[in-house]
Amino acid sequence: MYSARDRVDNEQWLTRIERAADRLDLGSEARSYAADMFLSEVPDEDRSKRAVAAASLYAGSLIAGEERPQSRVADAMGVSRLSVQQHWKPILESAGFRSPSW
């Protein structure tokens, strides 16, 4: 769980998630899930935040039924596809969801 202070402290990352969601044409539900998951998993190191934000956006799109390819999410967030691939399952499972079995 996160606090309101976490939202304030990470406003720039939430803005990046919103901008990427705009580029991916994602709805409000996917955006909300992505922000919640990011704020619940914010890493201490700044260099890891971009990958966690991208993975959160990908996971949020899955939960909302608006799946986008990992490569498109990665491009929209400015990370490698491998970054998304490595982080999305743990983030999804930490939020209480099971990852798809495809």
Backbone as JSON Lines, residues from 0, in Angstrom:
{"i":0,"aa":"M","n":[0.85,-1.18,0.0],"ca":[0.0,0.0,0.0],"c":[0.89,1.24,0.0]}
{"i":1,"aa":"Y","n":[0.37,2.31,-0.49],"ca":[1.13,3.54,-0.57],"c":[0.34,4.68,0.08]}
{"i":2,"aa":"S","n":[1.06,5.75,0.35],"ca":[0.44,6.91,1.0],"c":[0.25,8.04,0.0]}
{"i":3,"aa":"A","n":[-0.49,9.03,0.41],"ca":[-0.68,10.22,-0.44],"c":[0.67,10.9,-0.7]}
{"i":4,"aa":"R","n":[1.55,10.81,0.26],"ca":[2.9,11.39,0.1],"c":[3.66,10.71,-1.04]}
{"i":5,"aa":"D","n":[3.45,9.4,-1.19],"ca":[4.09,8.67,-2.29],"c":[3.64,9.23,-3.63]}
{"i":6,"aa":"R","n":[2.37,9.56,-3.72],"ca":[1.83,10.13,-4.97],"c":[2.5,11.47,-5.27]}
{"i":7,"aa":"V","n":[2.67,12.29,-4.26],"ca":[3.31,13.59,-4.44],"c":[4.79,13.42,-4.8]}
{"i":8,"aa":"D","n":[5.47,12.53,-4.09],"ca":[6.9,12.31,-4.32],"c":[7.2,11.73,-5.71]}
{"i":9,"aa":"N","n":[6.23,11.06,-6.29],"ca":[6.44,10.41,-7.58],"c":[5.59,10.99,-8.69]}
{"i":10,"aa":"E","n":[5.2,12.24,-8.53],"ca":[4.34,12.89,-9.52],"c":[4.94,12.87,-10.92]}
{"i":11,"aa":"Q","n":[6.25,13.07,-11.03],"ca":[6.87,13.07,-12.36],"c":[6.73,11.7,-13.04]}
{"i":12,"aa":"W","n":[6.79,10.63,-12.26],"ca":[6.65,9.29,-12.83],"c":[5.2,9.0,-13.2]}
{"i":13,"aa":"L","n":[4.28,9.49,-12.41],"ca":[2.87,9.33,-12.75],"c":[2.53,10.1,-14.02]}
{"i":14,"aa":"T","n":[3.15,11.26,-14.19],"ca":[2.96,12.03,-15.41],"c":[3.51,11.28,-16.61]}
{"i":15,"aa":"R","n":[4.66,10.65,-16.45],"ca":[5.23,9.85,-17.55],"c":[4.33,8.67,-17.91]}
{"i":16,"aa":"I","n":[3.76,8.05,-16.9],"ca":[2.82,6.96,-17.16],"c":[1.61,7.48,-17.93]}
{"i":17,"aa":"E","n":[1.09,8.63,-17.53],"ca":[-0.06,9.23,-18.22],"c":[0.27,9.55,-19.68]}
{"i":18,"aa":"R","n":[1.43,10.13,-19.92],"ca":[1.82,10.47,-21.3],"c":[1.96,9.22,-22.16]}
{"i":19,"aa":"A","n":[2.57,8.19,-21.6],"ca":[2.72,6.94,-22.34],"c":[1.34,6.32,-22.59]}
{"i":20,"aa":"A","n":[0.45,6.39,-21.61],"ca":[-0.9,5.86,-21.77],"c":[-1.64,6.61,-22.88]}
{"i":21,"aa":"D","n":[-1.39,7.91,-22.99],"ca":[-1.98,8.69,-24.09],"c":[-1.49,8.16,-25.43]}
{"i":22,"aa":"R","n":[-0.17,7.93,-25.54],"ca":[0.4,7.43,-26.8],"c":[-0.15,6.03,-27.14]}
{"i":23,"aa":"L","n":[-0.46,5.25,-26.11],"ca":[-0.97,3.9,-26.32],"c":[-2.49,3.85,-26.42]}
{"i":24,"aa":"D","n":[-3.13,5.0,-26.25],"ca":[-4.59,5.12,-26.3],"c":[-5.26,4.2,-25.28]}
{"i":25,"aa":"L","n":[-4.77,4.25,-24.04],"ca":[-5.33,3.44,-22.96],"c":[-6.4,4.23,-22.21]}
{"i":26,"aa":"G","n":[-7.37,3.51,-21.72],"ca":[-8.46,4.13,-20.98],"c":[-8.11,4.42,-19.53]}
{"i":27,"aa":"S","n":[-9.05,5.01,-18.83],"ca":[-8.81,5.45,-17.45],"c":[-8.59,4.28,-16.49]}
{"i":28,"aa":"E","n":[-9.23,3.15,-16.74],"ca":[-9.06,2.0,-15.86],"c":[-7.62,1.47,-15.92]}
{"i":29,"aa":"A","n":[-7.08,1.34,-17.1],"ca":[-5.69,0.87,-17.26],"c":[-4.73,1.86,-16.61]}
{"i":30,"aa":"R","n":[-4.99,3.13,-16.76],"ca":[-4.13,4.16,-16.18],"c":[-4.16,4.1,-14.65]}
{"i":31,"aa":"S","n":[-5.35,3.91,-14.11],"ca":[-5.51,3.85,-12.67],"c":[-4.78,2.64,-12.09]}
{"i":32,"aa":"Y","n":[-4.96,1.47,-12.74],"ca":[-4.25,0.27,-12.29],"c":[-2.74,0.48,-12.37]}
{"i":33,"aa":"A","n":[-2.28,1.07,-13.45],"ca":[-0.85,1.28,-13.63],"c":[-0.29,2.19,-12.54]}
{"i":34,"aa":"A","n":[-0.97,3.27,-12.25],"ca":[-0.5,4.2,-11.21],"c":[-0.49,3.52,-9.85]}
{"i":35,"aa":"D","n":[-1.54,2.79,-9.54],"ca":[-1.61,2.09,-8.24],"c":[-0.48,1.07,-8.1]}
{"i":36,"aa":"M","n":[-0.25,0.3,-9.14],"ca":[0.81,-0.72,-9.07],"c":[2.19,-0.07,-8.98]}
{"i":37,"aa":"F","n":[2.4,1.0,-9.73],"ca":[3.68,1.69,-9.65],"c":[3.92,2.22,-8.24]}
{"i":38,"aa":"L","n":[2.93,2.9,-7.68],"ca":[3.09,3.48,-6.35],"c":[3.27,2.42,-5.27]}
{"i":39,"aa":"S","n":[2.75,1.24,-5.51],"ca":[2.91,0.14,-4.55],"c":[4.27,-0.54,-4.68]}
{"i":40,"aa":"E","n":[4.95,-0.32,-5.79],"ca":[6.23,-1.01,-6.05],"c":[7.38,-0.05,-6.34]}
{"i":41,"aa":"V","n":[7.27,1.21,-5.99],"ca":[8.3,2.19,-6.32],"c":[9.66,1.73,-5.78]}
{"i":42,"aa":"P","n":[10.63,1.56,-6.66],"ca":[11.96,1.18,-6.19],"c":[12.69,2.37,-5.57]}
{"i":43,"aa":"D","n":[13.66,2.08,-4.73],"ca":[14.44,3.15,-4.11],"c":[15.35,3.85,-5.12]}
{"i":44,"aa":"E","n":[15.9,3.09,-6.04],"ca":[16.85,3.64,-7.01],"c":[16.11,4.29,-8.18]}
{"i":45,"aa":"D","n":[16.49,5.52,-8.48],"ca":[15.85,6.24,-9.58],"c":[16.01,5.51,-10.92]}
{"i":46,"aa":"R","n":[17.15,4.86,-11.11],"ca":[17.38,4.22,-12.41],"c":[16.42,3.06,-12.66]}
{"i":47,"aa":"S","n":[15.83,2.52,-11.62],"ca":[14.89,1.41,-11.77],"c":[13.45,1.88,-11.94]}
{"i":48,"aa":"K","n":[13.17,3.12,-11.65],"ca":[11.79,3.62,-11.68],"c":[11.18,3.58,-13.07]}
{"i":49,"aa":"R","n":[11.97,3.87,-14.09],"ca":[11.43,3.87,-15.46],"c":[10.95,2.46,-15.85]}
{"i":50,"aa":"A","n":[11.74,1.44,-15.51],"ca":[11.36,0.06,-15.84],"c":[10.12,-0.37,-15.07]}
{"i":51,"aa":"V","n":[10.05,-0.02,-13.79],"ca":[8.89,-0.38,-12.98],"c":[7.65,0.37,-13.47]}
{"i":52,"aa":"A","n":[7.81,1.61,-13.86],"ca":[6.67,2.37,-14.4],"c":[6.17,1.72,-15.69]}
{"i":53,"aa":"A","n":[7.08,1.33,-16.57],"ca":[6.69,0.69,-17.83],"c":[6.0,-0.65,-17.57]}
{"i":54,"aa":"A","n":[6.56,-1.43,-16.68],"ca":[5.96,-2.73,-16.36],"c":[4.59,-2.56,-15.71]}
{"i":55,"aa":"S","n":[4.45,-1.54,-14.89],"ca":[3.16,-1.26,-14.26],"c":[2.12,-0.87,-15.31]}
{"i":56,"aa":"L","n":[2.54,-0.1,-16.29],"ca":[1.63,0.29,-17.36],"c":[1.21,-0.92,-18.18]}
{"i":57,"aa":"Y","n":[2.15,-1.79,-18.48],"ca":[1.83,-3.01,-19.22],"c":[0.85,-3.87,-18.41]}
{"i":58,"aa":"A","n":[1.15,-4.08,-17.13],"ca":[0.29,-4.89,-16.27],"c":[-1.1,-4.25,-16.14]}
{"i":59,"aa":"G","n":[-1.13,-2.94,-16.0],"ca":[-2.42,-2.23,-15.92],"c":[-3.26,-2.42,-17.16]}
{"i":60,"aa":"S","n":[-2.6,-2.42,-18.31],"ca":[-3.35,-2.63,-19.56],"c":[-3.91,-4.05,-19.64]}
{"i":61,"aa":"L","n":[-3.16,-5.01,-19.11],"ca":[-3.65,-6.4,-19.09],"c":[-4.89,-6.53,-18.21]}
{"i":62,"aa":"I","n":[-4.81,-5.99,-17.01],"ca":[-5.92,-6.09,-16.06],"c":[-7.17,-5.43,-16.62]}
{"i":63,"aa":"A","n":[-7.0,-4.31,-17.29],"ca":[-8.14,-3.57,-17.83],"c":[-8.67,-4.16,-19.14]}
{"i":64,"aa":"G","n":[-8.0,-5.19,-19.64],"ca":[-8.45,-5.79,-20.9],"c":[-8.08,-4.97,-22.11]}
{"i":65,"aa":"E","n":[-7.05,-4.15,-21.98],"ca":[-6.6,-3.3,-23.08],"c":[-5.14,-3.62,-23.43]}
{"i":66,"aa":"E","n":[-4.83,-4.87,-23.53],"ca":[-3.45,-5.31,-23.72],"c":[-2.79,-4.64,-24.92]}
{"i":67,"aa":"R","n":[-1.58,-4.21,-24.69],"ca":[-0.73,-3.66,-25.74],"c":[0.55,-4.48,-25.76]}
{"i":68,"aa":"P","n":[1.2,-4.6,-26.9],"ca":[2.45,-5.36,-26.96],"c":[3.52,-4.76,-26.03]}
{"i":69,"aa":"Q","n":[4.31,-5.63,-25.44],"ca":[5.38,-5.16,-24.55],"c":[6.29,-4.17,-25.27]}
{"i":70,"aa":"S","n":[6.56,-4.41,-26.53],"ca":[7.46,-3.52,-27.28],"c":[6.87,-2.12,-27.43]}
{"i":71,"aa":"R","n":[5.55,-2.02,-27.62],"ca":[4.92,-0.7,-27.74],"c":[4.93,0.04,-26.41]}
{"i":72,"aa":"V","n":[4.67,-0.69,-25.32],"ca":[4.7,-0.08,-23.99],"c":[6.13,0.38,-23.69]}
{"i":73,"aa":"A","n":[7.09,-0.46,-24.0],"ca":[8.49,-0.12,-23.76],"c":[8.88,1.13,-24.55]}
{"i":74,"aa":"D","n":[8.5,1.2,-25.81],"ca":[8.8,2.39,-26.63],"c":[8.16,3.64,-26.05]}
{"i":75,"aa":"A","n":[6.91,3.52,-25.63],"ca":[6.19,4.67,-25.08],"c":[6.82,5.18,-23.79]}
{"i":76,"aa":"M","n":[7.44,4.26,-23.02],"ca":[8.08,4.64,-21.75],"c":[9.58,4.87,-21.87]}
{"i":77,"aa":"G","n":[10.16,4.58,-23.04],"ca":[11.58,4.82,-23.24],"c":[12.48,3.8,-22.55]}
{"i":78,"aa":"V","n":[12.02,2.54,-22.52],"ca":[12.83,1.46,-21.94],"c":[12.91,0.33,-22.95]}
{"i":79,"aa":"S","n":[13.7,-0.67,-22.64],"ca":[13.77,-1.84,-23.52],"c":[12.6,-2.77,-23.23]}
{"i":80,"aa":"R","n":[12.26,-3.58,-24.21],"ca":[11.2,-4.56,-24.02],"c":[11.58,-5.54,-22.91]}
{"i":81,"aa":"L","n":[12.86,-5.83,-22.81],"ca":[13.34,-6.74,-21.78],"c":[13.05,-6.2,-20.38]}
{"i":82,"aa":"S","n":[13.13,-4.9,-20.21],"ca":[12.8,-4.29,-18.91],"c":[11.36,-4.56,-18.53]}
{"i":83,"aa":"V","n":[10.46,-4.41,-19.49],"ca":[9.05,-4.69,-19.23],"c":[8.87,-6.17,-18.94]}
{"i":84,"aa":"Q","n":[9.48,-6.99,-19.77],"ca":[9.35,-8.44,-19.64],"c":[9.82,-8.93,-18.28]}
{"i":85,"aa":"Q","n":[10.88,-8.37,-17.76],"ca":[11.45,-8.82,-16.49],"c":[10.65,-8.38,-15.27]}
{"i":86,"aa":"H","n":[9.89,-7.31,-15.38],"ca":[9.25,-6.73,-14.2],"c":[7.74,-6.91,-14.1]}
{"i":87,"aa":"W","n":[7.03,-7.15,-15.2],"ca":[5.58,-7.08,-15.13],"c":[4.94,-8.19,-14.31]}
{"i":88,"aa":"K","n":[5.45,-9.42,-14.39],"ca":[4.81,-10.52,-13.65],"c":[4.9,-10.32,-12.13]}
{"i":89,"aa":"P","n":[6.08,-10.0,-11.58],"ca":[6.13,-9.77,-10.13],"c":[5.23,-8.62,-9.67]}
{"i":90,"aa":"I","n":[5.12,-7.58,-10.48],"ca":[4.27,-6.45,-10.14],"c":[2.8,-6.88,-10.15]}
{"i":91,"aa":"L","n":[2.42,-7.62,-11.15],"ca":[1.05,-8.1,-11.27],"c":[0.7,-9.02,-10.09]}
{"i":92,"aa":"E","n":[1.59,-9.93,-9.77],"ca":[1.35,-10.88,-8.68],"c":[1.36,-10.18,-7.32]}
{"i":93,"aa":"S","n":[2.2,-9.18,-7.16],"ca":[2.24,-8.42,-5.91],"c":[0.92,-7.67,-5.68]}
{"i":94,"aa":"A","n":[0.26,-7.32,-6.79],"ca":[-1.03,-6.62,-6.7],"c":[-2.19,-7.59,-6.47]}
{"i":95,"aa":"G","n":[-1.88,-8.89,-6.41],"ca":[-2.92,-9.87,-6.12],"c":[-3.53,-10.54,-7.33]}
{"i":96,"aa":"F","n":[-2.93,-10.38,-8.49],"ca":[-3.43,-10.99,-9.71],"c":[-2.54,-12.15,-10.13]}
{"i":97,"aa":"R","n":[-3.1,-13.1,-10.81],"ca":[-2.3,-14.19,-11.39],"c":[-1.9,-13.8,-12.8]}
{"i":98,"aa":"S","n":[-0.68,-14.11,-13.15],"ca":[-0.24,-13.79,-14.5],"c":[-0.86,-14.79,-15.48]}
{"i":99,"aa":"P","n":[-1.13,-14.35,-16.69],"ca":[-1.73,-15.24,-17.69],"c":[-0.82,-16.43,-17.97]}
{"i":100,"aa":"S","n":[-1.4,-17.51,-18.43],"ca":[-0.62,-18.71,-18.68],"c":[-0.35,-18.92,-20.17]}
{"i":101,"aa":"W","n":[-0.32,-17.86,-20.93],"ca":[-0.06,-18.01,-22.36],"c":[1.37,-18.12,-22.63]}
